[in-house]
Amino acid sequence: MNYHLLREFADSWALIIMTGLFLALIGWAFLPRNREANRRAAHSIFENENDNG
């Protein structure tokens, strides 16, 4: 394999594969079954909060 062949692959198919993977991971985060885990993660910084500031 030479540089030009790898460059052509990276400019076309690899970009499509990485975009698909990115969209799949974003979609997975918004699935309804992950709602509770997302809520816990969002509120975890407030769990050990003291009232005296």
mmCIF entry with sequence, helices, sheets and N, C-alpha, C, O atoms, coordinates in Angstrom:
data_MODEL
# 
_entry.id   MODEL 
# 
_entity.id                         1 
_entity.type                       polymer 
_entity.pdbx_number_of_molecules   1 
# 
_entity_poly.entity_id                      1 
_entity_poly.type                           'polypeptide(L)' 
_entity_poly.nstd_linkage                   no 
_entity_poly.nstd_monomer                   no 
_entity_poly.pdbx_seq_one_letter_code       MNYHLLREFADSWALIIMTGLFLALIGWAFLPRNREANRRAAHSIFENENDNG 
_entity_poly.pdbx_seq_one_letter_code_can   MNYHLLREFADSWALIIMTGLFLALIGWAFLPRNREANRRAAHSIFENENDNG 
_entity_poly.pdbx_strand_id                 A 
# 
loop_
_entity_poly_seq.entity_id 
_entity_poly_seq.num 
_entity_poly_seq.mon_id 
_entity_poly_seq.hetero 
1 1  MET n 
1 2  ASN n 
1 3  TYR n 
1 4  HIS n 
1 5  LEU n 
1 6  LEU n 
1 7  ARG n 
1 8  GLU n 
1 9  PHE n 
1 10 ALA n 
1 11 ASP n 
1 12 SER n 
1 13 TRP n 
1 14 ALA n 
1 15 LEU n 
1 16 ILE n 
1 17 ILE n 
1 18 MET n 
1 19 THR n 
1 20 GLY n 
1 21 LEU n 
1 22 PHE n 
1 23 LEU n 
1 24 ALA n 
1 25 LEU n 
1 26 ILE n 
1 27 GLY n 
1 28 TRP n 
1 29 ALA n 
1 30 PHE n 
1 31 LEU n 
1 32 PRO n 
1 33 ARG n 
1 34 ASN n 
1 35 ARG n 
1 36 GLU n 
1 37 ALA n 
1 38 ASN n 
1 39 ARG n 
1 40 ARG n 
1 41 ALA n 
1 42 ALA n 
1 43 HIS n 
1 44 SER n 
1 45 ILE n 
1 46 PHE n 
1 47 GLU n 
1 48 ASN n 
1 49 GLU n 
1 50 ASN n 
1 51 ASP n 
1 52 ASN n 
1 53 GLY n 
# 
_struct_asym.id          A 
_struct_asym.entity_id   1 
# 
loop_
_struct_conf.conf_type_id 
_struct_conf.id 
_struct_conf.pdbx_PDB_helix_id 
_struct_conf.beg_label_comp_id 
_struct_conf.beg_label_asym_id 
_struct_conf.beg_label_seq_id 
_struct_conf.pdbx_beg_PDB_ins_code 
_struct_conf.end_label_comp_id 
_struct_conf.end_label_asym_id 
_struct_conf.end_label_seq_id 
_struct_conf.pdbx_end_PDB_ins_code 
_struct_conf.beg_auth_comp_id 
_struct_conf.beg_auth_asym_id 
_struct_conf.beg_auth_seq_id 
_struct_conf.end_auth_comp_id 
_struct_conf.end_auth_asym_id 
_struct_conf.end_auth_seq_id 
_struct_conf.pdbx_PDB_helix_class 
_struct_conf.details 
_struct_conf.pdbx_PDB_helix_length 
HELX_P HELX_P1 AA1 TYR A 3  ? PHE A 9  ? TYR A 3  PHE A 9  1 ? 7  
HELX_P HELX_P2 AA2 ALA A 10 ? ALA A 14 ? ALA A 10 ALA A 14 3 ? 5  
HELX_P HELX_P3 AA3 LEU A 15 ? ALA A 29 ? LEU A 15 ALA A 29 1 ? 15 
HELX_P HELX_P4 AA4 PRO A 32 ? ASN A 34 ? PRO A 32 ASN A 34 5 ? 3  
HELX_P HELX_P5 AA5 ARG A 35 ? HIS A 43 ? ARG A 35 HIS A 43 1 ? 9  
HELX_P HELX_P6 AA6 SER A 44 ? PHE A 46 ? SER A 44 PHE A 46 5 ? 3  
# 
_struct_conf_type.id          HELX_P 
_struct_conf_type.criteria    ? 
_struct_conf_type.reference   ? 
# 
loop_
_atom_site.group_PDB 
_atom_site.id 
_atom_site.type_symbol 
_atom_site.label_atom_id 
_atom_site.label_alt_id 
_atom_site.label_comp_id 
_atom_site.label_asym_id 
_atom_site.label_entity_id 
_atom_site.label_seq_id 
_atom_site.pdbx_PDB_ins_code 
_atom_site.Cartn_x 
_atom_site.Cartn_y 
_atom_site.Cartn_z 
_atom_site.occupancy 
_atom_site.B_iso_or_equiv 
_atom_site.pdbx_formal_charge 
_atom_site.auth_seq_id 
_atom_site.auth_comp_id 
_atom_site.auth_asym_id 
_atom_site.auth_atom_id 
_atom_site.pdbx_PDB_model_num 
ATOM 1   N N  . MET A 1 1  ? 0.846   -1.187 0.000  1.00 0.00 ? 1  MET A N  1 
ATOM 2   C CA . MET A 1 1  ? 0.000   0.000  0.000  1.00 0.00 ? 1  MET A CA 1 
ATOM 3   C C  . MET A 1 1  ? 0.882   1.237  0.000  1.00 0.00 ? 1  MET A C  1 
ATOM 4   O O  . MET A 1 1  ? 1.862   1.330  0.739  1.00 0.00 ? 1  MET A O  1 
ATOM 5   N N  . ASN A 1 2  ? 0.521   2.147  -0.816 1.00 0.00 ? 2  ASN A N  1 
ATOM 6   C CA . ASN A 1 2  ? 1.278   3.386  -0.833 1.00 0.00 ? 2  ASN A CA 1 
ATOM 7   C C  . ASN A 1 2  ? 0.471   4.518  -0.198 1.00 0.00 ? 2  ASN A C  1 
ATOM 8   O O  . ASN A 1 2  ? -0.689  4.340  0.173  1.00 0.00 ? 2  ASN A O  1 
ATOM 9   N N  . TYR A 1 3  ? 1.094   5.659  -0.084 1.00 0.00 ? 3  TYR A N  1 
ATOM 10  C CA . TYR A 1 3  ? 0.501   6.807  0.590  1.00 0.00 ? 3  TYR A CA 1 
ATOM 11  C C  . TYR A 1 3  ? -0.798  7.255  -0.088 1.00 0.00 ? 3  TYR A C  1 
ATOM 12  O O  . TYR A 1 3  ? -1.768  7.567  0.602  1.00 0.00 ? 3  TYR A O  1 
ATOM 13  N N  . HIS A 1 4  ? -0.834  7.292  -1.381 1.00 0.00 ? 4  HIS A N  1 
ATOM 14  C CA . HIS A 1 4  ? -1.999  7.794  -2.099 1.00 0.00 ? 4  HIS A CA 1 
ATOM 15  C C  . HIS A 1 4  ? -3.219  6.891  -1.908 1.00 0.00 ? 4  HIS A C  1 
ATOM 16  O O  . HIS A 1 4  ? -4.346  7.379  -1.819 1.00 0.00 ? 4  HIS A O  1 
ATOM 17  N N  . LEU A 1 5  ? -2.998  5.597  -1.846 1.00 0.00 ? 5  LEU A N  1 
ATOM 18  C CA . LEU A 1 5  ? -4.107  4.672  -1.614 1.00 0.00 ? 5  LEU A CA 1 
ATOM 19  C C  . LEU A 1 5  ? -4.669  4.849  -0.204 1.00 0.00 ? 5  LEU A C  1 
ATOM 20  O O  . LEU A 1 5  ? -5.886  4.873  -0.015 1.00 0.00 ? 5  LEU A O  1 
ATOM 21  N N  . LEU A 1 6  ? -3.790  4.972  0.774  1.00 0.00 ? 6  LEU A N  1 
ATOM 22  C CA . LEU A 1 6  ? -4.249  5.192  2.148  1.00 0.00 ? 6  LEU A CA 1 
ATOM 23  C C  . LEU A 1 6  ? -4.947  6.534  2.285  1.00 0.00 ? 6  LEU A C  1 
ATOM 24  O O  . LEU A 1 6  ? -5.945  6.643  2.997  1.00 0.00 ? 6  LEU A O  1 
ATOM 25  N N  . ARG A 1 7  ? -4.447  7.533  1.628  1.00 0.00 ? 7  ARG A N  1 
ATOM 26  C CA . ARG A 1 7  ? -5.053  8.861  1.678  1.00 0.00 ? 7  ARG A CA 1 
ATOM 27  C C  . ARG A 1 7  ? -6.452  8.841  1.053  1.00 0.00 ? 7  ARG A C  1 
ATOM 28  O O  . ARG A 1 7  ? -7.374  9.468  1.575  1.00 0.00 ? 7  ARG A O  1 
ATOM 29  N N  . GLU A 1 8  ? -6.605  8.139  -0.038 1.00 0.00 ? 8  GLU A N  1 
ATOM 30  C CA . GLU A 1 8  ? -7.915  8.030  -0.684 1.00 0.00 ? 8  GLU A CA 1 
ATOM 31  C C  . GLU A 1 8  ? -8.908  7.298  0.216  1.00 0.00 ? 8  GLU A C  1 
ATOM 32  O O  . GLU A 1 8  ? -10.072 7.687  0.300  1.00 0.00 ? 8  GLU A O  1 
ATOM 33  N N  . PHE A 1 9  ? -8.454  6.241  0.888  1.00 0.00 ? 9  PHE A N  1 
ATOM 34  C CA . PHE A 1 9  ? -9.322  5.510  1.817  1.00 0.00 ? 9  PHE A CA 1 
ATOM 35  C C  . PHE A 1 9  ? -9.737  6.406  2.981  1.00 0.00 ? 9  PHE A C  1 
ATOM 36  O O  . PHE A 1 9  ? -10.909 6.436  3.356  1.00 0.00 ? 9  PHE A O  1 
ATOM 37  N N  . ALA A 1 10 ? -8.783  7.133  3.548  1.00 0.00 ? 10 ALA A N  1 
ATOM 38  C CA . ALA A 1 10 ? -9.081  7.996  4.688  1.00 0.00 ? 10 ALA A CA 1 
ATOM 39  C C  . ALA A 1 10 ? -10.029 9.125  4.295  1.00 0.00 ? 10 ALA A C  1 
ATOM 40  O O  . ALA A 1 10 ? -10.866 9.531  5.101  1.00 0.00 ? 10 ALA A O  1 
ATOM 41  N N  . ASP A 1 11 ? -9.915  9.632  3.090  1.00 0.00 ? 11 ASP A N  1 
ATOM 42  C CA . ASP A 1 11 ? -10.778 10.719 2.649  1.00 0.00 ? 11 ASP A CA 1 
ATOM 43  C C  . ASP A 1 11 ? -12.185 10.270 2.310  1.00 0.00 ? 11 ASP A C  1 
ATOM 44  O O  . ASP A 1 11 ? -13.089 11.103 2.245  1.00 0.00 ? 11 ASP A O  1 
ATOM 45  N N  . SER A 1 12 ? -12.399 8.996  2.095  1.00 0.00 ? 12 SER A N  1 
ATOM 46  C CA . SER A 1 12 ? -13.731 8.559  1.689  1.00 0.00 ? 12 SER A CA 1 
ATOM 47  C C  . SER A 1 12 ? -14.353 7.610  2.711  1.00 0.00 ? 12 SER A C  1 
ATOM 48  O O  . SER A 1 12 ? -15.201 8.022  3.502  1.00 0.00 ? 12 SER A O  1 
ATOM 49  N N  . TRP A 1 13 ? -13.948 6.367  2.700  1.00 0.00 ? 13 TRP A N  1 
ATOM 50  C CA . TRP A 1 13 ? -14.605 5.357  3.519  1.00 0.00 ? 13 TRP A CA 1 
ATOM 51  C C  . TRP A 1 13 ? -14.363 5.538  5.012  1.00 0.00 ? 13 TRP A C  1 
ATOM 52  O O  . TRP A 1 13 ? -15.282 5.349  5.809  1.00 0.00 ? 13 TRP A O  1 
ATOM 53  N N  . ALA A 1 14 ? -13.170 5.894  5.399  1.00 0.00 ? 14 ALA A N  1 
ATOM 54  C CA . ALA A 1 14 ? -12.893 6.074  6.822  1.00 0.00 ? 14 ALA A CA 1 
ATOM 55  C C  . ALA A 1 14 ? -13.715 7.231  7.392  1.00 0.00 ? 14 ALA A C  1 
ATOM 56  O O  . ALA A 1 14 ? -14.191 7.155  8.525  1.00 0.00 ? 14 ALA A O  1 
ATOM 57  N N  . LEU A 1 15 ? -13.881 8.288  6.618  1.00 0.00 ? 15 LEU A N  1 
ATOM 58  C CA . LEU A 1 15 ? -14.696 9.410  7.067  1.00 0.00 ? 15 LEU A CA 1 
ATOM 59  C C  . LEU A 1 15 ? -16.152 8.995  7.227  1.00 0.00 ? 15 LEU A C  1 
ATOM 60  O O  . LEU A 1 15 ? -16.809 9.396  8.188  1.00 0.00 ? 15 LEU A O  1 
ATOM 61  N N  . ILE A 1 16 ? -16.650 8.214  6.314  1.00 0.00 ? 16 ILE A N  1 
ATOM 62  C CA . ILE A 1 16 ? -18.032 7.723  6.394  1.00 0.00 ? 16 ILE A CA 1 
ATOM 63  C C  . ILE A 1 16 ? -18.201 6.804  7.601  1.00 0.00 ? 16 ILE A C  1 
ATOM 64  O O  . ILE A 1 16 ? -19.201 6.902  8.312  1.00 0.00 ? 16 ILE A O  1 
ATOM 65  N N  . ILE A 1 17 ? -17.247 5.923  7.838  1.00 0.00 ? 17 ILE A N  1 
ATOM 66  C CA . ILE A 1 17 ? -17.312 5.002  8.975  1.00 0.00 ? 17 ILE A CA 1 
ATOM 67  C C  . ILE A 1 17 ? -17.259 5.771  10.296 1.00 0.00 ? 17 ILE A C  1 
ATOM 68  O O  . ILE A 1 17 ? -18.032 5.479  11.209 1.00 0.00 ? 17 ILE A O  1 
ATOM 69  N N  . MET A 1 18 ? -16.365 6.741  10.407 1.00 0.00 ? 18 MET A N  1 
ATOM 70  C CA . MET A 1 18 ? -16.260 7.520  11.648 1.00 0.00 ? 18 MET A CA 1 
ATOM 71  C C  . MET A 1 18 ? -17.515 8.359  11.891 1.00 0.00 ? 18 MET A C  1 
ATOM 72  O O  . MET A 1 18 ? -17.942 8.507  13.035 1.00 0.00 ? 18 MET A O  1 
ATOM 73  N N  . THR A 1 19 ? -18.105 8.904  10.837 1.00 0.00 ? 19 THR A N  1 
ATOM 74  C CA . THR A 1 19 ? -19.338 9.667  10.984 1.00 0.00 ? 19 THR A CA 1 
ATOM 75  C C  . THR A 1 19 ? -20.474 8.762  11.439 1.00 0.00 ? 19 THR A C  1 
ATOM 76  O O  . THR A 1 19 ? -21.262 9.147  12.303 1.00 0.00 ? 19 THR A O  1 
ATOM 77  N N  . GLY A 1 20 ? -20.569 7.574  10.874 1.00 0.00 ? 20 GLY A N  1 
ATOM 78  C CA . GLY A 1 20 ? -21.593 6.624  11.290 1.00 0.00 ? 20 GLY A CA 1 
ATOM 79  C C  . GLY A 1 20 ? -21.419 6.195  12.736 1.00 0.00 ? 20 GLY A C  1 
ATOM 80  O O  . GLY A 1 20 ? -22.401 6.094  13.472 1.00 0.00 ? 20 GLY A O  1 
ATOM 81  N N  . LEU A 1 21 ? -20.200 5.945  13.149 1.00 0.00 ? 21 LEU A N  1 
ATOM 82  C CA . LEU A 1 21 ? -19.925 5.575  14.530 1.00 0.00 ? 21 LEU A CA 1 
ATOM 83  C C  . LEU A 1 21 ? -20.280 6.718  15.483 1.00 0.00 ? 21 LEU A C  1 
ATOM 84  O O  . LEU A 1 21 ? -20.869 6.479  16.537 1.00 0.00 ? 21 LEU A O  1 
ATOM 85  N N  . PHE A 1 22 ? -19.934 7.940  15.130 1.00 0.00 ? 22 PHE A N  1 
ATOM 86  C CA . PHE A 1 22 ? -20.273 9.099  15.935 1.00 0.00 ? 22 PHE A CA 1 
ATOM 87  C C  . PHE A 1 22 ? -21.784 9.230  16.105 1.00 0.00 ? 22 PHE A C  1 
ATOM 88  O O  . PHE A 1 22 ? -22.265 9.431  17.221 1.00 0.00 ? 22 PHE A O  1 
ATOM 89  N N  . LEU A 1 23 ? -22.527 9.121  15.022 1.00 0.00 ? 23 LEU A N  1 
ATOM 90  C CA . LEU A 1 23 ? -23.986 9.243  15.090 1.00 0.00 ? 23 LEU A CA 1 
ATOM 91  C C  . LEU A 1 23 ? -24.606 8.106  15.895 1.00 0.00 ? 23 LEU A C  1 
ATOM 92  O O  . LEU A 1 23 ? -25.577 8.321  16.621 1.00 0.00 ? 23 LEU A O  1 
ATOM 93  N N  . ALA A 1 24 ? -24.056 6.900  15.775 1.00 0.00 ? 24 ALA A N  1 
ATOM 94  C CA . ALA A 1 24 ? -24.565 5.769  16.553 1.00 0.00 ? 24 ALA A CA 1 
ATOM 95  C C  . ALA A 1 24 ? -24.345 5.982  18.045 1.00 0.00 ? 24 ALA A C  1 
ATOM 96  O O  . ALA A 1 24 ? -25.234 5.689  18.845 1.00 0.00 ? 24 ALA A O  1 
ATOM 97  N N  . LEU A 1 25 ? -23.184 6.484  18.429 1.00 0.00 ? 25 LEU A N  1 
ATOM 98  C CA . LEU A 1 25 ? -22.912 6.726  19.844 1.00 0.00 ? 25 LEU A CA 1 
ATOM 99  C C  . LEU A 1 25 ? -23.772 7.854  20.405 1.00 0.00 ? 25 LEU A C  1 
ATOM 100 O O  . LEU A 1 25 ? -24.233 7.771  21.544 1.00 0.00 ? 25 LEU A O  1 
ATOM 101 N N  . ILE A 1 26 ? -23.988 8.890  19.631 1.00 0.00 ? 26 ILE A N  1 
ATOM 102 C CA . ILE A 1 26 ? -24.875 9.968  20.065 1.00 0.00 ? 26 ILE A CA 1 
ATOM 103 C C  . ILE A 1 26 ? -26.307 9.445  20.207 1.00 0.00 ? 26 ILE A C  1 
ATOM 104 O O  . ILE A 1 26 ? -26.992 9.761  21.180 1.00 0.00 ? 26 ILE A O  1 
ATOM 105 N N  . GLY A 1 27 ? -26.751 8.659  19.253 1.00 0.00 ? 27 GLY A N  1 
ATOM 106 C CA . GLY A 1 27 ? -28.088 8.077  19.334 1.00 0.00 ? 27 GLY A CA 1 
ATOM 107 C C  . GLY A 1 27 ? -28.240 7.149  20.514 1.00 0.00 ? 27 GLY A C  1 
ATOM 108 O O  . GLY A 1 27 ? -29.298 7.121  21.143 1.00 0.00 ? 27 GLY A O  1 
ATOM 109 N N  . TRP A 1 28 ? -27.206 6.386  20.831 1.00 0.00 ? 28 TRP A N  1 
ATOM 110 C CA . TRP A 1 28 ? -27.250 5.461  21.964 1.00 0.00 ? 28 TRP A CA 1 
ATOM 111 C C  . TRP A 1 28 ? -27.423 6.222  23.275 1.00 0.00 ? 28 TRP A C  1 
ATOM 112 O O  . TRP A 1 28 ? -28.117 5.749  24.175 1.00 0.00 ? 28 TRP A O  1 
ATOM 113 N N  . ALA A 1 29 ? -26.810 7.376  23.391 1.00 0.00 ? 29 ALA A N  1 
ATOM 114 C CA . ALA A 1 29 ? -26.908 8.161  24.622 1.00 0.00 ? 29 ALA A CA 1 
ATOM 115 C C  . ALA A 1 29 ? -28.328 8.667  24.859 1.00 0.00 ? 29 ALA A C  1 
ATOM 116 O O  . ALA A 1 29 ? -28.711 8.901  26.005 1.00 0.00 ? 29 ALA A O  1 
ATOM 117 N N  . PHE A 1 30 ? -29.113 8.839  23.801 1.00 0.00 ? 30 PHE A N  1 
ATOM 118 C CA . PHE A 1 30 ? -30.454 9.371  23.932 1.00 0.00 ? 30 PHE A CA 1 
ATOM 119 C C  . PHE A 1 30 ? -31.547 8.299  23.917 1.00 0.00 ? 30 PHE A C  1 
ATOM 120 O O  . PHE A 1 30 ? -32.729 8.628  23.813 1.00 0.00 ? 30 PHE A O  1 
ATOM 121 N N  . LEU A 1 31 ? -31.173 7.033  24.018 1.00 0.00 ? 31 LEU A N  1 
ATOM 122 C CA . LEU A 1 31 ? -32.183 5.985  24.083 1.00 0.00 ? 31 LEU A CA 1 
ATOM 123 C C  . LEU A 1 31 ? -32.983 6.104  25.373 1.00 0.00 ? 31 LEU A C  1 
ATOM 124 O O  . LEU A 1 31 ? -32.429 6.479  26.406 1.00 0.00 ? 31 LEU A O  1 
ATOM 125 N N  . PRO A 1 32 ? -34.266 5.795  25.332 1.00 0.00 ? 32 PRO A N  1 
ATOM 126 C CA . PRO A 1 32 ? -35.089 5.909  26.544 1.00 0.00 ? 32 PRO A CA 1 
ATOM 127 C C  . PRO A 1 32 ? -34.577 5.063  27.710 1.00 0.00 ? 32 PRO A C  1 
ATOM 128 O O  . PRO A 1 32 ? -34.738 5.470  28.861 1.00 0.00 ? 32 PRO A O  1 
ATOM 129 N N  . ARG A 1 33 ? -33.985 3.935  27.465 1.00 0.00 ? 33 ARG A N  1 
ATOM 130 C CA . ARG A 1 33 ? -33.514 3.082  28.562 1.00 0.00 ? 33 ARG A CA 1 
ATOM 131 C C  . ARG A 1 33 ? -32.321 3.689  29.293 1.00 0.00 ? 33 ARG A C  1 
ATOM 132 O O  . ARG A 1 33 ? -31.995 3.250  30.396 1.00 0.00 ? 33 ARG A O  1 
ATOM 133 N N  . ASN A 1 34 ? -31.664 4.687  28.708 1.00 0.00 ? 34 ASN A N  1 
ATOM 134 C CA . ASN A 1 34 ? -30.528 5.346  29.353 1.00 0.00 ? 34 ASN A CA 1 
ATOM 135 C C  . ASN A 1 34 ? -30.929 6.607  30.106 1.00 0.00 ? 34 ASN A C  1 
ATOM 136 O O  . ASN A 1 34 ? -30.068 7.291  30.659 1.00 0.00 ? 34 ASN A O  1 
ATOM 137 N N  . ARG A 1 35 ? -32.208 6.925  30.138 1.00 0.00 ? 35 ARG A N  1 
ATOM 138 C CA . ARG A 1 35 ? -32.677 8.160  30.751 1.00 0.00 ? 35 ARG A CA 1 
ATOM 139 C C  . ARG A 1 35 ? -32.314 8.238  32.232 1.00 0.00 ? 35 ARG A C  1 
ATOM 140 O O  . ARG A 1 35 ? -31.854 9.281  32.695 1.00 0.00 ? 35 ARG A O  1 
ATOM 141 N N  . GLU A 1 36 ? -32.513 7.161  32.975 1.00 0.00 ? 36 GLU A N  1 
ATOM 142 C CA . GLU A 1 36 ? -32.219 7.161  34.407 1.00 0.00 ? 36 GLU A CA 1 
ATOM 143 C C  . GLU A 1 36 ? -30.719 7.312  34.671 1.00 0.00 ? 36 GLU A C  1 
ATOM 144 O O  . GLU A 1 36 ? -30.322 8.053  35.570 1.00 0.00 ? 36 GLU A O  1 
ATOM 145 N N  . ALA A 1 37 ? -29.896 6.628  33.905 1.00 0.00 ? 37 ALA A N  1 
ATOM 146 C CA . ALA A 1 37 ? -28.441 6.741  34.072 1.00 0.00 ? 37 ALA A CA 1 
ATOM 147 C C  . ALA A 1 37 ? -27.979 8.159  33.736 1.00 0.00 ? 37 ALA A C  1 
ATOM 148 O O  . ALA A 1 37 ? -27.093 8.689  34.408 1.00 0.00 ? 37 ALA A O  1 
ATOM 149 N N  . ASN A 1 38 ? -28.554 8.773  32.726 1.00 0.00 ? 38 ASN A N  1 
ATOM 150 C CA . ASN A 1 38 ? -28.200 10.147 32.379 1.00 0.00 ? 38 ASN A CA 1 
ATOM 151 C C  . ASN A 1 38 ? -28.630 11.118 33.477 1.00 0.00 ? 38 ASN A C  1 
ATOM 152 O O  . ASN A 1 38 ? -27.911 12.068 33.786 1.00 0.00 ? 38 ASN A O  1 
ATOM 153 N N  . ARG A 1 39 ? -29.793 10.882 34.059 1.00 0.00 ? 39 ARG A N  1 
ATOM 154 C CA . ARG A 1 39 ? -30.263 11.743 35.136 1.00 0.00 ? 39 ARG A CA 1 
ATOM 155 C C  . ARG A 1 39 ? -29.351 11.635 36.355 1.00 0.00 ? 39 ARG A C  1 
ATOM 156 O O  . ARG A 1 39 ? -29.001 12.645 36.965 1.00 0.00 ? 39 ARG A O  1 
ATOM 157 N N  . ARG A 1 40 ? -28.963 10.391 36.713 1.00 0.00 ? 40 ARG A N  1 
ATOM 158 C CA . ARG A 1 40 ? -28.061 10.193 37.850 1.00 0.00 ? 40 ARG A CA 1 
ATOM 159 C C  . ARG A 1 40 ? -26.718 10.869 37.613 1.00 0.00 ? 40 ARG A C  1 
ATOM 160 O O  . ARG A 1 40 ? -26.156 11.478 38.523 1.00 0.00 ? 40 ARG A O  1 
ATOM 161 N N  . ALA A 1 41 ? -26.208 10.763 36.399 1.00 0.00 ? 41 ALA A N  1 
ATOM 162 C CA . ALA A 1 41 ? -24.922 11.390 36.088 1.00 0.00 ? 41 ALA A CA 1 
ATOM 163 C C  . ALA A 1 41 ? -25.022 12.915 36.159 1.00 0.00 ? 41 ALA A C  1 
ATOM 164 O O  . ALA A 1 41 ? -24.091 13.576 36.618 1.00 0.00 ? 41 ALA A O  1 
ATOM 165 N N  . ALA A 1 42 ? -26.129 13.466 35.714 1.00 0.00 ? 42 ALA A N  1 
ATOM 166 C CA . ALA A 1 42 ? -26.298 14.915 35.733 1.00 0.00 ? 42 ALA A CA 1 
ATOM 167 C C  . ALA A 1 42 ? -26.421 15.453 37.148 1.00 0.00 ? 42 ALA A C  1 
ATOM 168 O O  . ALA A 1 42 ? -25.979 16.569 37.423 1.00 0.00 ? 42 ALA A O  1 
ATOM 169 N N  . HIS A 1 43 ? -27.015 14.677 38.052 1.00 0.00 ? 43 HIS A N  1 
ATOM 170 C CA . HIS A 1 43 ? -27.226 15.138 39.421 1.00 0.00 ? 43 HIS A CA 1 
ATOM 171 C C  . HIS A 1 43 ? -26.168 14.623 40.400 1.00 0.00 ? 43 HIS A C  1 
ATOM 172 O O  . HIS A 1 43 ? -26.260 14.902 41.595 1.00 0.00 ? 43 HIS A O  1 
ATOM 173 N N  . SER A 1 44 ? -25.195 13.900 39.935 1.00 0.00 ? 44 SER A N  1 
ATOM 174 C CA . SER A 1 44 ? -24.210 13.310 40.845 1.00 0.00 ? 44 SER A CA 1 
ATOM 175 C C  . SER A 1 44 ? -23.346 14.357 41.536 1.00 0.00 ? 44 SER A C  1 
ATOM 176 O O  . SER A 1 44 ? -22.838 14.102 42.628 1.00 0.00 ? 44 SER A O  1 
ATOM 177 N N  . ILE A 1 45 ? -23.166 15.521 40.934 1.00 0.00 ? 45 ILE A N  1 
ATOM 178 C CA . ILE A 1 45 ? -22.336 16.540 41.567 1.00 0.00 ? 45 ILE A CA 1 
ATOM 179 C C  . ILE A 1 45 ? -23.015 17.149 42.785 1.00 0.00 ? 45 ILE A C  1 
ATOM 180 O O  . ILE A 1 45 ? -22.351 17.805 43.588 1.00 0.00 ? 45 ILE A O  1 
ATOM 181 N N  . PHE A 1 46 ? -24.327 16.951 42.946 1.00 0.00 ? 46 PHE A N  1 
ATOM 182 C CA . PHE A 1 46 ? -25.056 17.523 44.066 1.00 0.00 ? 46 PHE A CA 1 
ATOM 183 C C  . PHE A 1 46 ? -25.264 16.536 45.208 1.00 0.00 ? 46 PHE A C  1 
ATOM 184 O O  . PHE A 1 46 ? -25.877 16.905 46.210 1.00 0.00 ? 46 PHE A O  1 
ATOM 185 N N  . GLU A 1 47 ? -24.789 15.312 45.105 1.00 0.00 ? 47 GLU A N  1 
ATOM 186 C CA . GLU A 1 47 ? -25.079 14.280 46.101 1.00 0.00 ? 47 GLU A CA 1 
ATOM 187 C C  . GLU A 1 47 ? -24.482 14.578 47.473 1.00 0.00 ? 47 GLU A C  1 
ATOM 188 O O  . GLU A 1 47 ? -25.149 14.347 48.481 1.00 0.00 ? 47 GLU A O  1 
ATOM 189 N N  . ASN A 1 48 ? -23.271 15.073 47.546 1.00 0.00 ? 48 ASN A N  1 
ATOM 190 C CA . ASN A 1 48 ? -22.611 15.288 48.824 1.00 0.00 ? 48 ASN A CA 1 
ATOM 191 C C  . ASN A 1 48 ? -22.487 16.777 49.157 1.00 0.00 ? 48 ASN A C  1 
ATOM 192 O O  . ASN A 1 48 ? -21.491 17.212 49.734 1.00 0.00 ? 48 ASN A O  1 
ATOM 193 N N  . GLU A 1 49 ? -23.475 17.523 48.799 1.00 0.00 ? 49 GLU A N  1 
ATOM 194 C CA . GLU A 1 49 ? -23.442 18.963 49.009 1.00 0.00 ? 49 GLU A CA 1 
ATOM 195 C C  . GLU A 1 49 ? -23.845 19.299 50.444 1.00 0.00 ? 49 GLU A C  1 
ATOM 196 O O  . GLU A 1 49 ? -24.828 18.774 50.965 1.00 0.00 ? 49 GLU A O  1 
ATOM 197 N N  . ASN A 1 50 ? -23.075 20.177 51.067 1.00 0.00 ? 50 ASN A N  1 
ATOM 198 C CA . ASN A 1 50 ? -23.375 20.617 52.426 1.00 0.00 ? 50 ASN A CA 1 
ATOM 199 C C  . ASN A 1 50 ? -24.239 21.874 52.392 1.00 0.00 ? 50 ASN A C  1 
ATOM 200 O O  . ASN A 1 50 ? -24.181 22.651 51.439 1.00 0.00 ? 50 ASN A O  1 
ATOM 201 N N  . ASP A 1 51 ? -25.040 22.069 53.437 1.00 0.00 ? 51 ASP A N  1 
ATOM 202 C CA . ASP A 1 51 ? -25.897 23.251 53.501 1.00 0.00 ? 51 ASP A CA 1 
ATOM 203 C C  . ASP A 1 51 ? -25.155 24.483 53.996 1.00 0.00 ? 51 ASP A C  1 
ATOM 204 O O  . ASP A 1 51 ? -25.659 25.593 53.827 1.00 0.00 ? 51 ASP A O  1 
ATOM 205 N N  . ASN A 1 52 ? -23.953 24.334 54.612 1.00 0.00 ? 52 ASN A N  1 
ATOM 206 C CA . ASN A 1 52 ? -23.235 25.482 55.142 1.00 0.00 ? 52 ASN A CA 1 
ATOM 207 C C  . ASN A 1 52 ? -22.286 26.105 54.124 1.00 0.00 ? 52 ASN A C  1 
ATOM 208 O O  . ASN A 1 52 ? -21.416 26.888 54.504 1.00 0.00 ? 52 ASN A O  1 
ATOM 209 N N  . GLY A 1 53 ? -22.426 25.789 52.882 1.00 0.00 ? 53 GLY A N  1 
ATOM 210 C CA . GLY A 1 53 ? -21.718 26.474 51.841 1.00 0.00 ? 53 GLY A CA 1 
ATOM 211 C C  . GLY A 1 53 ? -20.373 25.960 51.550 1.00 0.00 ? 53 GLY A C  1 
ATOM 212 O O  . GLY A 1 53 ? -19.689 26.485 50.671 1.00 0.00 ? 53 GLY A O  1 
# 
